[in-house]
């Protein structure tokens, strides 16, 4: 069960049939729709409790936290930084699958190759 009322973002991955849930101060969780189980992913995110936004990008979970933008391989669970800088405020994907992030007064563009 979710023990927080500070839900920031929900993202659905159709391939794994999982919901990913960002909870500010509680971190990242997943809910497996097939077996009905919740899993806390704090260990995979290095204990990052302040997850703000989620998206699926090129078959990986992309998340924005207080430490930057990271992507998690949904098969292995490995997490790598995309933009490891605190202060990133938002990210979005356009119709061409290009990731845009805002960091301070700078707009950063990343194509699907990362």
N, C-alpha and C positions, 0 to 999 in steps of 0.2 A: 504494500500500500504506500501511497505517497503521503509523506508526513510534512508537507509544506503547502502553504497557500500562496507562494510566490513563484508561480509557474510563468516562465518567460517565453517558451517556444515548444512546439510539438512538430515532429517530422515523421512521416511514414515511409518505410522502405518496403516496397512491394515484393522484391525478390526474397527477402528474409522473413517477411510478414511480421515486422517489428515496428513498434512505435518508439521513437526516441524523445525523451522529455527533458527539457532544460529547466532546472530549478535554481533560482538565485539563492545562494547560501547552502544549497544541498547538493549541487553538482549535476551530473548527467546520469540519467537512468534509462533503461530500456524495458519495454514490455513486449514479450513474445506472445503474439495473438494465438498461435497454435496451441501452446501449452498453458497459457494464462499466468506466466511467471514474470515477476519484476526482477530486474537486476540493477544494482548500483554499479556504475562504471567509474567511480572515483579513483580506483587503483590504476585504471588505464589512462586517466587524464592527469596523472601525477598529483592527485589530491586537489585539483582545481575545483573549487566549490561555486565559483561565480560564472556559470554558463548562461549566456544571454540569448543566443540565436542559433538555430540549427537549419541545415539544408542538406539534401543529397546532391552531390556533385561528382559526376563521372564514377558512379558506383561506390562512392565513399561518403562517409558522414563528415560534413564540414561544420565546425562549431566556433562561435565567437565567445571568448571569455575575457575576463579582466586582464589576462596575460597576452592576448593576441588572437589570431585565427589559426586553427589547427584542423587537420583532417585525420579521420580514423578509418583504416581499412576495415570494412565490415566483415570480411572473412577471417582475418588474422587478429583483429583488435589492436594492431599497432597504430600508434599515434605519432604523426610528424607535424612540425610547425609549417604553416604556410606563410604566416606573417607573425613572427614572435616579437611583438612589441606591445607593451601596454598602451592604452589610449586609443586603440582601434574602436571606432564608434559603431560601425555598421558594415554589412556586406550584402551584396545581392548578385544574382545571376541574370544576365540578359538572355534574349531569345537565341543567341549564338553560343550559349554556354560559356560566356566569358564572365569571370568573377571580378567584381568591382568592390573595393574596400575604401573606406574613408578613415584616414589616420591624421588627426589634427586638421591642418588645412590642405593636406595632400590627398589626391585621389589616385589609388593604385589599381592597375589593370593586370589581370593574370589570365592567360588562356588556359584551355583545358589540359594542357600538358603539365601544368603546375608551375 
